[in-house]
C-alpha cells in the first residue's frame, strides 16, 4: 500500500490540481473535467489493486505452510 500512497501523493494530487485549474479556465466543459478526474481515479484504483495482488502473491510464495504442503514445478 505504501507505493500506492506515494503514487497518489506524487502523481494524483498534481494531476488533480492541474485538472482543477483547467476546469476553472473553462467551467463550461464539465464533462471533460469529470472524465479526466474519473480516469485519474481509475488509474489510482489500478495501482492499489496491483500492489495488493503483488503483496498477496509474495505472502503466498513465501508461506512456510504452503511450502510444506505444495511443490511448485516450473516448466
C-alpha positions in Angstrom: 0.0 0.0 0.0 3.0 2.3 0.5 3.6 2.6 -3.2 0.0 3.4 -3.9 0.1 6.2 -1.3 3.3 7.5 -2.9 1.7 7.4 -6.3 -1.3 9.3 -5.0 1.0 11.9 -3.4 3.4 12.3 -6.2 1.2 11.9 -9.3 -2.5 12.2 -8.5 -2.5 15.3 -6.4 -0.5 17.2 -9.1 -2.9 15.9 -11.8 -6.0 16.9 -9.7 -4.6 20.4 -9.2 -3.9 20.7 -13.0 -7.4 19.4 -13.8 -9.0 21.9 -11.4 -7.0 24.7 -13.0 -8.1 23.7 -16.5 -11.7 23.4 -15.3 -11.5 26.9 -13.7 -10.4 28.3 -17.1 -13.3 26.6 -18.9 -16.1 25.8 -16.5 -18.5 25.0 -19.3 -16.6 21.8 -20.1 -17.7 19.9 -17.1 -18.0 16.6 -19.0 -14.3 16.7 -19.9 -13.4 17.5 -16.3 -15.5 14.6 -14.9 -13.9 12.2 -17.4 -10.4 13.2 -16.6 -10.9 13.0 -12.9 -12.6 9.6 -13.3 -9.7 8.4 -15.4 -7.2 9.5 -12.8 -9.1 7.8 -10.1 -9.3 4.6 -12.2 -5.5 4.7 -12.5 -5.1 5.1 -8.8 -7.5 2.1 -8.2 -5.5 0.0 -10.6 -2.3 0.9 -8.7 -3.9 -0.1 -5.4 -5.2 -3.4 -6.8 -1.8 -4.2 -8.5 0.1 -3.5 -5.3 -2.4 -5.5 -3.2 -2.2 -8.6 -5.5 1.6 -8.4 -5.6 1.7 -8.3 -1.8 -0.6 -11.3 -1.6 1.4 -13.2 -4.2 4.6 -12.6 -2.2 2.9 -13.8 1.0 1.7 -17.0 -0.7 5.1 -17.6 -2.3 7.0 -17.2 1.0 4.4 -19.1 3.2 6.1 -21.9 5.1 2.7 -23.6 5.4 2.3 -23.6 1.6 5.9 -24.8 1.1 5.2 -27.8 3.4 2.1 -28.9 1.6 2.8 -27.9 -2.0 5.6 -28.3 -4.5 5.5 -25.9 -7.5 7.2 -27.4 -10.5 8.1 -24.8 -13.1 8.3 -25.9 -16.7 
